[in-house]
Structure formats: structure tokens, C-alpha cells
Amino acid sequence: MPSYLDLAVITIVLVSGMLALLRGFTREVLAILSWVAAAAAAYYLYPMALPYVKPYIAKDEIALAAAVAAVFFIALVLVSLITVKLSDVILDSKIGALDRSLGFVFGAVRGALLAVVAFVFYGWLVPDPNQPEWVRNARAKPLLQAGGEKLRELLPDDIDNIVAKIKAKKGAAQPAEETPPAETVPEKSEAPAEGAEKQ
């Protein structure tokens, strides 16, 4: 008899697959590309929106976040309108049935991936001896663990060193912003000027 974990995994996979079946493979893929395009637009175009936000927001950090969010949202809406129309044309065409079938496969794989990621985080939070019986005895547990191992293999081996380097760069950048004292620069520039006048 399937445990609660088995039922949860089956539900996630089926729900994700059915949603993708209704939307179609093209729309699912284009939806992901829409988020990528919106993120790229926010990264490259936020400096154009920042001058329009600063008069209304005093803090630079909040103004920057608002500009990035605004560009991301606008780009996501515009790209989504295009992708929805394109996917509707494909669904109404002769390959609509194939598009829906591929959408179900895509959604099922996505649901399985979500279940694996969720179980990996659960395993980090709750060690195996402390897990309830319906988790330890679940038939889906070996599959989820195998999927988690595959995901770990895709990560860089020195991921801890990479995170440490990023933190070190941030820590080194902070003092650099605070170092320029406004008073010391004029003093150095005035000294040669006075010497030149005496000569």
C-alpha cells in the first residue's frame, strides 16, 4: 500500500502533468523563456528606469529594487502576451494534440523534479533516523534519493569555495566604498600649490 509520501509524489507529478497538458508543451517552454527574457531585460534595462524612480524613493537600494522589479514585470507581461498568442495558434493547429501530449510529458518530468528537490531539502532539515515511518518505508524514497544524487553531481565540486569567494569579494568591496575621505584629497592637492607659489 502506498504511503503518504508516495501519494504526495504521485499527486505532484499528475497535477503538474495535467496543467501542462491543458496549456500545451509550447506554452510551457515559452513561459520559461518569458521569465528568462524578463530577467535579462531587468538586468540590462534597469538603468533606464532608475532616473524615473529616484524622485519618488529616497533610499538608493529601494529605488534600485523598484526599478528592477518594474522593468521585470513590464517585460514579463509583454513577452507573455506574445507567447500566449503563439501557443494558442499551435494548439488550434493540426499538431495541437501532439503539443498537448508533449506538454503532459514535460509537466510530469517537471513535477518529478520538484518532488526530488523538495525531498532533498527535507532530507537536509530532517535526518533519516528522525523521519517518520511513512517516509522511511515509502517506495518513492529510493527514487527521490537517486534523483537527489544526480542533482548533486550536476553541482560544482567546489561550490563551498565559490560561495566563500563571493562573500570575500562583497566584504572587500564594502570598505573600498567607505575609504575615500573628502578632507584628505584637498590637503594633498593644496601642498604642491603652496610650494609652487613660494618658488
N, CA, C and O of each residue as an XYZ file, in Angstrom:
796
protein
N       0.850     -1.195      0.000
C       0.000      0.000      0.000
C       0.892      1.254      0.000
O       1.833      1.336      0.790
N       0.608      2.220     -0.870
C       1.463      3.416     -0.932
C       1.350      4.245      0.345
O       0.284      4.335      0.954
N       2.454      4.839      0.730
C       2.473      5.684      1.916
C       2.055      7.107      1.544
O       1.754      7.405      0.388
N       2.046      7.977      2.559
C       1.688      9.377      2.306
C       2.683     10.042      1.354
O       2.301     10.868      0.525
N       3.962      9.675      1.478
C       4.966     10.251      0.588
C       4.734      9.816     -0.855
O       4.850     10.619     -1.781
N       4.403      8.527     -1.040
C       4.118      8.034     -2.388
C       2.924      8.777     -2.990
O       2.959      9.173     -4.155
N       1.879      8.962     -2.202
C       0.691      9.657     -2.693
C       1.009     11.120     -3.014
O       0.498     11.676     -3.986
N       1.855     11.733     -2.190
C       2.215     13.130     -2.436
C       2.997     13.277     -3.741
O       2.744     14.194     -4.523
N       3.948     12.367     -3.970
C       4.735     12.416     -5.205
C       3.841     12.183     -6.422
O       3.957     12.891     -7.422
N       2.952     11.195     -6.338
C       2.046     10.918     -7.457
C       1.155     12.123     -7.735
O       0.909     12.466     -8.892
N       0.674     12.761     -6.680
C      -0.194     13.931     -6.854
C       0.552     15.071     -7.528
O       0.029     15.703     -8.446
N       1.786     15.337     -7.071
C       2.579     16.427     -7.662
C       2.833     16.169     -9.139
O       2.700     17.072     -9.965
N       3.197     14.941     -9.470
C       3.503     14.610    -10.868
C       2.257     14.718    -11.732
O       2.314     15.276    -12.828
N       1.127     14.190    -11.254
C      -0.103     14.218    -12.044
C      -0.641     15.633    -12.214
O      -1.063     16.011    -13.307
N      -0.630     16.414    -11.140
C      -1.137     17.794    -11.236
C      -0.284     18.614    -12.190
O      -0.806     19.342    -13.034
N       1.027     18.493    -12.052
C       1.912     19.219    -12.954
C       1.720     18.762    -14.400
O       1.726     19.580    -15.320
N       1.550     17.453    -14.598
C       1.335     16.935    -15.945
C       0.018     17.398    -16.547
O      -0.040     17.741    -17.728
N      -1.049     17.412    -15.736
C      -2.350     17.833    -16.245
C      -2.368     19.323    -16.586
O      -2.960     19.733    -17.585
N      -1.723     20.116    -15.759
C      -1.646     21.553    -16.063
C      -0.899     21.794    -17.371
O      -1.310     22.618    -18.188
N       0.198     21.069    -17.563
C       0.956     21.211    -18.806
C       0.179     20.647    -19.990
O       0.326     21.131    -21.113
N      -0.648     19.628    -19.751
C      -1.487     19.081    -20.816
C      -2.489     20.119    -21.305
O      -2.712     20.251    -22.508
N      -3.087     20.849    -20.380
C      -4.053     21.883    -20.754
C      -3.379     23.057    -21.460
O      -3.937     23.626    -22.398
N      -2.203     23.410    -21.018
C      -1.508     24.560    -21.577
C      -0.728     24.226    -22.842
O      -0.545     25.088    -23.702
N      -0.274     22.999    -22.963
C       0.496     22.603    -24.126
C       1.990     22.759    -23.901
O       2.431     23.579    -23.095
N       2.763     21.955    -24.628
C       4.212     21.968    -24.485
C       4.805     23.321    -24.881
O       5.697     23.841    -24.211
N       4.300     23.875    -25.968
C       4.851     25.149    -26.458
C       4.684     26.250    -25.428
O       5.616     27.012    -25.170
N       3.501     26.333    -24.838
C       3.274     27.398    -23.859
C       4.128     27.199    -22.610
O       4.604     28.172    -22.026
N       4.326     25.958    -22.198
C       5.151     25.699    -21.018
C       6.593     26.126    -21.257
O       7.208     26.770    -20.408
N       7.128     25.759    -22.424
C       8.511     26.133    -22.732
C       8.642     27.642    -22.908
O       9.593     28.253    -22.420
N       7.673     28.241    -23.615
C       7.725     29.682    -23.830
C       7.538     30.456    -22.518
O       8.046     31.568    -22.370
N       6.816     29.868    -21.583
C       6.652     30.520    -20.279
C       7.989     30.613    -19.555
O       8.308     31.637    -18.949
N       8.771     29.533    -19.621
C      10.102     29.559    -19.009
C      10.990     30.581    -19.708
O      11.715     31.337    -19.060
N      10.925     30.594    -21.041
C      11.726     31.559    -21.797
C      11.274     32.990    -21.511
O      12.084     33.916    -21.549
N       9.992     33.170    -21.227
C       9.493     34.508    -20.899
C      10.117     35.038    -19.610
O      10.488     36.208    -19.523
N      10.228     34.164    -18.614
C      10.859     34.562    -17.355
C      12.334     34.870    -17.561
O      12.867     35.811    -16.973
N      12.991     34.074    -18.398
C      14.410     34.327    -18.690
C      14.574     35.655    -19.415
O      15.471     36.435    -19.096
N      13.702     35.912    -20.397
C      13.776     37.165    -21.139
C      13.478     38.358    -20.238
O      14.125     39.400    -20.351
N      12.505     38.213    -19.346
C      12.180     39.311    -18.425
C      13.336     39.580    -17.466
O      13.631     40.734    -17.155
N      13.990     38.517    -16.997
C      15.142     38.689    -16.113
C      16.287     39.386    -16.845
O      16.951     40.253    -16.277
N      16.520     39.008    -18.105
C      17.568     39.659    -18.890
C      17.241     41.129    -19.135
O      18.119     41.989    -19.062
N      15.974     41.408    -19.425
C      15.569     42.798    -19.635
C      15.756     43.625    -18.363
O      16.211     44.767    -18.421
N      15.405     43.047    -17.221
C      15.579     43.764    -15.959
C      17.049     44.040    -15.667
O      17.395     45.089    -15.123
N      17.912     43.094    -16.032
C      19.350     43.239    -15.764
C      19.978     44.323    -16.627
O      20.820     45.089    -16.159
N      19.564     44.385    -17.891
C      20.208     45.315    -18.820
C      19.505     46.671    -18.922
O      20.139     47.663    -19.282
N      18.209     46.729    -18.612
C      17.438     47.949    -18.852
C      17.088     48.731    -17.585
O      16.542     49.832    -17.670
N      17.398     48.171    -16.411
C      17.021     48.899    -15.197
C      17.685     50.277    -15.080
O      17.081     51.170    -14.487
N      18.917     50.503    -15.624
C      19.472     51.868    -15.527
C      18.619     52.914    -16.237
O      18.654     54.088    -15.866
N      17.851     52.510    -17.252
C      16.985     53.461    -17.947
C      15.772     53.829    -17.104
O      15.253     54.940    -17.214
N      15.316     52.900    -16.261
C      14.149     53.163    -15.424
C      14.508     53.817    -14.098
O      13.653     54.427    -13.457
N      15.758     53.697    -13.683
C      16.166     54.212    -12.374
C      15.957     55.720    -12.218
O      15.499     56.141    -11.156
N      16.268     56.562    -13.219
C      16.038     58.015    -13.043
C      14.575     58.382    -12.830
O      14.284     59.411    -12.220
N      13.653     57.564    -13.321
C      12.229     57.845    -13.143
C      11.727     57.420    -11.762
O      10.681     57.882    -11.308
N      12.471     56.547    -11.105
C      12.049     56.042     -9.799
C      12.653     56.854     -8.662
O      12.012     57.042     -7.628
N      13.876     57.337     -8.841
C      14.585     58.032     -7.766
C      13.839     59.251     -7.207
O      13.893     59.458     -5.995
N      13.147     60.072     -8.011
C      12.428     61.212     -7.423
C      11.356     60.827     -6.420
O      10.953     61.648     -5.597
N      10.891     59.592     -6.480
C       9.809     59.159     -5.590
C      10.298     58.300     -4.429
O       9.568     58.105     -3.457
N      11.533     57.782     -4.518
C      12.077     56.914     -3.467
C      13.430     57.466     -3.043
O      14.320     57.643     -3.874
N      13.583     57.735     -1.762
C      14.792     58.397     -1.268
C      15.980     57.436     -1.212
O      17.076     57.781     -1.655
N      15.773     56.250     -0.678
C      16.877     55.305     -0.499
C      17.266     54.687     -1.834
O      16.416     54.241     -2.605
N      18.578     54.671     -2.090
C      19.067     54.156     -3.370
C      18.794     52.661     -3.537
O      18.466     52.207     -4.633
N      18.929     51.891     -2.442
C      18.726     50.453     -2.543
C      17.284     50.118     -2.922
O      17.033     49.257     -3.764
N      16.337     50.822     -2.279
C      14.925     50.567     -2.572
C      14.574     51.051     -3.973
O      13.796     50.410     -4.680
N      15.143     52.172     -4.369
C      14.897     52.677     -5.724
C      15.418     51.707     -6.780
O      14.771     51.473     -7.801
N      16.595     51.150     -6.517
C      17.163     50.168     -7.448
C      16.275     48.934     -7.546
O      16.002     48.440     -8.641
N      15.827     48.441     -6.396
C      14.955     47.259     -6.397
C      13.637     47.544     -7.115
O      13.125     46.696     -7.846
N      13.094     48.737     -6.903
C      11.837     49.096     -7.564
C      12.013     49.201     -9.073
O      11.139     48.780     -9.831
N      13.133     49.757     -9.512
C      13.387     49.865    -10.954
C      13.533     48.492    -11.595
O      12.984     48.237    -12.667
N      14.272     47.615    -10.936
C      14.448     46.254    -11.466
C      13.112     45.521    -11.518
O      12.801     44.858    -12.508
N      12.321     45.641    -10.450
C      11.026     44.958    -10.401
C      10.079     45.494    -11.470
O       9.352     44.726    -12.100
N      10.087     46.811    -11.674
C       9.201     47.404    -12.669
C       9.549     46.937    -14.077
O       8.666     46.564    -14.849
N      10.843     46.960    -14.409
C      11.262     46.502    -15.743
C      10.947     45.020    -15.923
O      10.482     44.604    -16.984
N      11.201     44.224    -14.887
C      10.934     42.789    -14.965
C       9.450     42.521    -15.195
O       9.088     41.701    -16.037
N       8.604     43.205    -14.455
C       7.152     42.977    -14.566
C       6.635     43.392    -15.938
O       5.876     42.653    -16.565
N       7.041     44.567    -16.405
C       6.574     45.042    -17.708
C       7.046     44.112    -18.828
O       6.274     43.764    -19.722
N       8.319     43.715    -18.772
C       8.843     42.813    -19.798
C       8.144     41.459    -19.757
O       7.869     40.870    -20.802
N       7.855     40.964    -18.553
C       7.190     39.669    -18.430
C       5.785     39.715    -19.022
O       5.363     38.778    -19.700
N       5.063     40.803    -18.767
C       3.706     40.935    -19.309
C       3.732     41.003    -20.835
O       2.949     40.331    -21.506
N       4.634     41.816    -21.374
C       4.701     41.972    -22.836
C       5.090     40.665    -23.526
O       4.480     40.271    -24.520
N       6.113     39.999    -22.988
C       6.551     38.743    -23.610
C       5.491     37.665    -23.444
O       5.298     36.849    -24.344
N       4.801     37.650    -22.308
C       3.770     36.636    -22.080
C       2.603     36.801    -23.046
O       2.025     35.810    -23.491
N       2.253     38.036    -23.373
C       1.172     38.261    -24.338
C       1.526     37.653    -25.701
O       0.678     37.071    -26.378
N       2.777     37.800    -26.079
C       3.213     37.242    -27.362
C       3.224     35.714    -27.327
O       2.758     35.055    -28.256
N       3.769     35.159    -26.231
C       3.870     33.695    -26.146
C       2.500     33.031    -26.050
O       2.310     31.934    -26.576
N       1.540     33.683    -25.383
C       0.196     33.102    -25.277
C      -0.467     33.032    -26.647
O      -1.070     32.019    -26.999
N      -0.356     34.107    -27.415
C      -0.956     34.092    -28.759
C      -0.291     33.043    -29.649
O      -0.963     32.352    -30.415
N       1.018     32.933    -29.544
C       1.737     31.958    -30.357
C       1.360     30.532    -29.977
O       1.153     29.688    -30.849
N       1.270     30.264    -28.687
C       0.917     28.911    -28.246
C      -0.528     28.578    -28.586
O      -0.831     27.420    -28.870
N      -1.438     29.568    -28.567
C      -2.825     29.315    -28.949
C      -2.930     28.930    -30.422
O      -3.720     28.063    -30.795
N      -2.123     29.587    -31.250
C      -2.113     29.235    -32.677
C      -1.666     27.785    -32.869
O      -2.229     27.065    -33.694
N      -0.670     27.366    -32.118
C      -0.166     25.990    -32.256
C      -1.181     24.986    -31.725
O      -1.361     23.922    -32.317
N      -1.856     25.313    -30.605
C      -2.845     24.396    -30.049
C      -4.032     24.208    -30.988
O      -4.619     23.126    -31.034
N      -4.390     25.247    -31.733
C      -5.524     25.159    -32.667
C      -5.133     24.566    -34.016
O      -5.990     24.357    -34.876
N      -3.852     24.295    -34.203
C      -3.400     23.750    -35.475
C      -3.505     22.226    -35.470
O      -4.041     21.636    -34.533
N      -2.986     21.593    -36.529
C      -3.055     20.142    -36.654
C      -2.165     19.424    -35.641
O      -2.412     18.267    -35.300
N      -1.144     20.107    -35.169
C      -0.228     19.475    -34.206
C      -0.627     19.797    -32.765
O       0.167     19.612    -31.842
N      -1.852     20.276    -32.574
C      -2.307     20.626    -31.229
C      -2.314     19.436    -30.288
O      -1.906     19.550    -29.132
N      -2.783     18.276    -30.786
C      -2.820     17.074    -29.940
C      -1.416     16.641    -29.539
O      -1.177     16.269    -28.391
N      -0.483     16.692    -30.499
C       0.910     16.346    -30.179
C       1.499     17.324    -29.177
O       2.248     16.930    -28.284
N       1.160     18.603    -29.325
C       1.676     19.618    -28.412
C       1.169     19.375    -26.995
O       1.913     19.549    -26.030
N      -0.089     18.977    -26.867
C      -0.642     18.690    -25.537
C      -0.019     17.430    -24.937
O       0.244     17.372    -23.736
N       0.212     16.430    -25.776
C       0.822     15.191    -25.276
C       2.241     15.443    -24.778
O       2.630     14.969    -23.710
N       3.005     16.191    -25.560
C       4.352     16.549    -25.115
C       4.296     17.425    -23.870
O       5.178     17.365    -23.013
N       3.245     18.243    -23.779
C       3.081     19.072    -22.580
C       2.880     18.236    -21.337
O       3.414     18.560    -20.276
N       2.104     17.145    -21.457
C       1.902     16.267    -20.297
C       3.220     15.626    -19.869
O       3.520     15.557    -18.677
N       4.009     15.158    -20.839
C       5.307     14.558    -20.509
C       6.208     15.588    -19.837
O       6.862     15.293    -18.836
N       6.235     16.782    -20.386
C       7.048     17.850    -19.802
C       6.591     18.163    -18.376
O       7.416     18.306    -17.474
N       5.288     18.267    -18.179
C       4.762     18.568    -16.848
C       5.045     17.472    -15.844
O       5.332     17.753    -14.681
N       4.966     16.204    -16.287
C       5.256     15.093    -15.384
C       6.720     15.109    -14.956
O       7.036     14.883    -13.788
N       7.613     15.378    -15.915
C       9.041     15.460    -15.577
C       9.296     16.627    -14.637
O      10.080     16.514    -13.694
N       8.639     17.740    -14.893
C       8.787     18.902    -14.018
C       8.295     18.588    -12.608
O       8.936     18.961    -11.626
N       7.155     17.902    -12.509
C       6.635     17.537    -11.195
C       7.567     16.604    -10.452
O       7.765     16.748     -9.246
N       8.146     15.641    -11.172
C       9.112     14.734    -10.536
C      10.339     15.495    -10.056
O      10.868     15.214     -8.981
N      10.788     16.450    -10.847
C      11.944     17.251    -10.443
C      11.630     18.080     -9.198
O      12.460     18.197     -8.297
N      10.444     18.644     -9.157
C      10.039     19.407     -7.964
C       9.990     18.499     -6.730
O      10.404     18.901     -5.642
N       9.487     17.285     -6.902
C       9.426     16.348     -5.779
C      10.823     15.986     -5.297
O      11.059     15.885     -4.093
N      11.753     15.790     -6.233
C      13.134     15.454     -5.854
C      13.769     16.606     -5.084
O      14.392     16.388     -4.045
N      13.618     17.824     -5.583
C      14.206     18.987     -4.910
C      13.606     19.154     -3.516
O      14.328     19.413     -2.553
N      12.289     19.007     -3.410
C      11.636     19.133     -2.102
C      12.137     18.068     -1.134
O      12.340     18.352      0.047
N      12.340     16.841     -1.622
C      12.814     15.773     -0.743
C      14.263     16.001     -0.330
O      14.643     15.664      0.791
N      15.071     16.566     -1.215
C      16.463     16.873     -0.860
C      16.505     17.870      0.290
O      17.246     17.683      1.254
N      15.700     18.937      0.185
C      15.660     19.924      1.267
C      15.098     19.304      2.550
O      15.556     19.618      3.649
N      14.110     18.427      2.405
C      13.554     17.751      3.580
C      14.613     16.882      4.245
O      14.693     16.826      5.472
N      15.431     16.200      3.433
C      16.499     15.367      3.988
C      17.553     16.187      4.717
O      18.137     15.715      5.692
N      17.805     17.413      4.254
C      18.746     18.283      4.962
C      18.194     18.744      6.304
O      18.934     18.868      7.280
N      16.901     18.994      6.344
C      16.286     19.508      7.571
C      16.009     18.400      8.582
O      16.162     18.596      9.788
N      15.600     17.240      8.084
C      15.231     16.130      8.973
C      16.125     14.931      8.640
O      15.959     14.326      7.581
N      17.067     14.574      9.516
C      17.928     13.399      9.258
C      17.104     12.127      9.146
O      15.982     12.050      9.646
N      17.672     11.142      8.488
C      16.950      9.896      8.218
C      16.426      9.210      9.481
O      15.292      8.733      9.471
N      17.201      9.139     10.568
C      16.645      8.470     11.770
C      15.437      9.189     12.354
O      14.611      8.559     13.015
N      15.315     10.486     12.128
C      14.206     11.253     12.702
C      12.999     11.333     11.772
O      11.979     11.918     12.137
N      13.101     10.758     10.587
C      11.992     10.831      9.646
C      10.889      9.862     10.055
O      11.176      8.791     10.590
N       9.628     10.226      9.809
C       8.531      9.323     10.188
C       8.553      8.034      9.360
O       9.241      7.937      8.343
N       7.796      7.068      9.818
C       7.810      5.751      9.185
C       7.276      5.806      7.758
O       7.756      5.083      6.885
N       6.268      6.675      7.516
C       5.685      6.734      6.176
C       6.645      7.365      5.156
O       6.414      7.290      3.949
N       7.729      7.988      5.655
C       8.772      8.482      4.761
C       9.838      7.415      4.568
O      10.266      7.160      3.442
N      10.268      6.791      5.659
C      11.336      5.780      5.575
C      10.918      4.575      4.748
O      11.739      3.999      4.035
N       9.631      4.183      4.837
C       9.161      2.983      4.145
C       8.504      3.280      2.797
O       7.927      2.382      2.182
N       8.581      4.505      2.339
C       7.929      4.866      1.075
C       8.664      4.228     -0.104
O       9.893      4.160     -0.120
N       7.907      3.770     -1.071
C       8.518      3.181     -2.266
C       9.199      4.245     -3.128
O      10.130      3.948     -3.876
N       8.734      5.459     -3.015
C       9.308      6.541     -3.821
C      10.615      7.071     -3.230
O      11.341      7.796     -3.910
N      10.927      6.727     -1.989
C      12.118      7.286     -1.350
C      13.411      6.932     -2.085
O      14.227      7.827     -2.306
N      13.644      5.662     -2.479
C      14.900      5.374     -3.219
C      15.005      6.154     -4.530
O      16.090      6.591     -4.913
N      13.872      6.327     -5.212
C      13.892      7.088     -6.464
C      14.202      8.557     -6.203
O      14.957      9.174     -6.954
N      13.628      9.116     -5.149
C      13.887     10.515     -4.805
C      15.341     10.705     -4.385
O      15.971     11.702     -4.739
N      15.871      9.743     -3.628
C      17.272      9.836     -3.213
C      18.209      9.728     -4.420
O      19.202     10.451     -4.502
N      17.893      8.825     -5.355
C      18.724      8.684     -6.563
C      18.672      9.967     -7.398
O      19.690     10.408     -7.930
N      17.478     10.560     -7.508
C      17.366     11.826     -8.226
C      18.136     12.937     -7.547
O      18.751     13.769     -8.214
N      18.107     12.955     -6.206
C      18.877     13.953     -5.475
C      20.372     13.817     -5.691
O      21.086     14.814     -5.791
N      20.850     12.563     -5.762
C      22.279     12.332     -6.016
C      22.664     12.827     -7.414
O      23.744     13.386     -7.598
N      21.787     12.622     -8.390
C      22.064     13.112     -9.749
C      22.148     14.633     -9.772
O      22.991     15.206    -10.462
N      21.264     15.283     -9.008
C      21.302     16.740     -8.956
C      22.593     17.234     -8.306
O      23.180     18.219     -8.753
N      23.032     16.547     -7.250
C      24.271     16.942     -6.590
C      25.471     16.775     -7.521
O      26.422     17.555     -7.460
N      25.425     15.759     -8.382
C      26.527     15.564     -9.327
C      26.623     16.698    -10.341
O      27.699     16.975    -10.872
N      25.495     17.352    -10.608
C      25.497     18.468    -11.555
C      26.071     19.739    -10.949
O      26.493     20.639    -11.675
N      26.090     19.817     -9.621
C      26.626     20.999     -8.961
C      28.153     20.965     -9.001
O      28.748     19.890     -9.065
N      28.795     22.152     -8.962
C      30.267     22.181     -8.935
C      30.801     21.514     -7.674
O      30.178     21.588     -6.615
N      31.955     20.865     -7.791
C      32.558     20.183     -6.640
C      32.996     21.162     -5.560
O      32.913     20.862     -4.369
N      33.464     22.335     -5.981
C      33.956     23.325     -5.025
C      32.941     24.430     -4.797
O      33.297     25.607     -4.740
N      31.651     24.044     -4.664
C      30.610     25.055     -4.503
C      30.798     25.863     -3.219
O      30.479     27.051     -3.176
N      31.326     25.202     -2.156
C      31.573     25.933     -0.914
C      32.644     27.005     -1.112
O      32.534     28.109     -0.580
N      33.678     26.669     -1.879
C      34.729     27.654     -2.151
C      34.198     28.806     -2.995
O      34.597     29.956     -2.807
N      33.295     28.496     -3.928
C      32.713     29.545     -4.771
C      31.910     30.518     -3.922
O      32.023     31.733     -4.085
N      31.093     29.978     -3.010
C      30.301     30.843     -2.127
C      31.212     31.681     -1.236
O      30.944     32.860     -1.006
N      32.295     31.073     -0.732
C      33.230     31.807      0.124
C      33.904     32.936     -0.654
O      34.099     34.027     -0.116
N      34.262     32.685     -1.916
C      34.887     33.725     -2.728
C      33.937     34.882     -2.985
O      34.340     36.045     -2.959
N      32.663     34.557     -3.236
C      31.675     35.610     -3.471
C      31.506     36.474     -2.230
O      31.425     37.699     -2.321
N      31.453     35.823     -1.061
C      31.337     36.583      0.182
C      32.579     37.430      0.427
O      32.478     38.556      0.915
N      33.756     36.894      0.090
C      35.000     37.642      0.269
C      35.025     38.869     -0.630
O      35.477     39.935     -0.210
N      34.548     38.732     -1.854
C      34.510     39.875     -2.766
C      33.558     40.949     -2.260
O      33.853     42.141     -2.359
N      32.425     40.534     -1.722
C      31.486     41.514     -1.170
C      32.080     42.222      0.030
O      31.920     43.431      0.199
N      32.783     41.437      0.879
C      33.401     42.045      2.054
C      34.518     43.003      1.682
O      34.716     44.016      2.353
N      35.251     42.694      0.614
C      36.330     43.580      0.177
C      35.792     44.819     -0.512
O      36.434     45.869     -0.503
N      34.618     44.701     -1.107
C      34.056     45.849     -1.820
C      33.471     46.869     -0.859
O      33.444     48.057     -1.180
N      33.007     46.451      0.296
C      32.384     47.385      1.231
C      33.365     48.396      1.799
O      33.046     49.585      1.802
N      34.553     47.998      2.285
C      35.470     49.009      2.772
C      35.952     49.931      1.679
O      36.268     51.092      1.941
N      36.014     49.432      0.452
C      36.510     50.275     -0.636
C      35.581     51.443     -0.875
O      36.028     52.513     -1.289
N      34.277     51.257     -0.618
C      33.337     52.347     -0.806
C      33.416     53.367      0.307
O      33.067     54.532      0.111
N      33.880     52.935      1.494
C      33.910     53.851      2.626
C      35.249     54.583      2.756
O      35.348     55.539      3.526
N      36.278     54.154      2.019
C      37.622     54.700      2.218
C      37.833     56.135      1.766
O      38.581     56.860      2.421
N      37.191     56.600      0.641
C      37.600     57.919      0.174
C      37.203     59.025      1.118
O      36.033     59.409      1.107
N      38.104     59.580      1.953
C      37.751     60.707      2.811
C      37.806     61.999      2.012
O      38.735     62.218      1.234
N      36.822     62.841      2.205
C      36.719     64.068      1.418
C      37.768     65.087      1.829
O      38.132     65.945      1.025
N      38.277     65.014      3.087
C      39.182     66.056      3.571
C      40.627     65.814      3.148
O      41.364     66.774      2.924
N      41.047     64.563      3.034
C      42.457     64.274      2.758
C      42.853     64.633      1.327
O      44.000     65.001      1.076
N      41.909     64.530      0.389
C      42.253     64.806     -1.008
C      42.623     66.258     -1.230
O      43.627     66.523     -1.890
N      41.841     67.243     -0.698
C      42.236     68.642     -0.893
C      43.577     68.977     -0.245
O      44.331     69.789     -0.781
N      43.891     68.354      0.924
C      45.137     68.688      1.619
C      46.347     68.336      0.762
O      47.316     69.092      0.709
N      46.286     67.153      0.073
C      47.413     66.754     -0.764
C      47.545     67.638     -1.989
O      48.655     67.913     -2.445
N      46.409     68.088     -2.527
C      46.462     68.900     -3.728
C      46.881     70.334     -3.421
O      47.439     71.011     -4.285
N      46.610     70.822     -2.161
C      46.964     72.192     -1.808
C      48.456     72.315     -1.513
O      49.037     73.378     -1.730
N      49.097     71.229     -1.013
C      50.509     71.309     -0.616
C      51.412     71.669     -1.777
O      52.236     72.570     -1.622
N      51.311     71.022     -2.938
C      52.178     71.428     -4.033
C      51.842     72.791     -4.557
O      52.712     73.485     -5.084
N      50.575     73.200     -4.424
C      50.191     74.517     -4.913
C      50.882     75.603     -4.099
O      51.346     76.599     -4.654
N      50.953     75.406     -2.740
C      51.605     76.406     -1.896
C      53.099     76.452     -2.185
O      53.698     77.527     -2.206
N      53.704     75.275     -2.411
C      55.134     75.235     -2.719
C      55.433     75.954     -4.023
O      56.460     76.619     -4.151
N      54.540     75.820     -4.985
C      54.759     76.471     -6.269
C      54.683     77.980     -6.135
O      55.413     78.693     -6.822
N      53.792     78.498     -5.241
C      53.671     79.938     -5.043
C      54.930     80.507     -4.391
O      55.346     81.616     -4.728
N      55.559     79.750     -3.443
C      56.767     80.243     -2.769
C      57.933     80.300     -3.723
O      58.769     81.199     -3.637
N      57.999     79.336     -4.644
C      59.085     79.353     -5.602
C      58.910     80.517     -6.572
O      59.735     80.704     -7.467
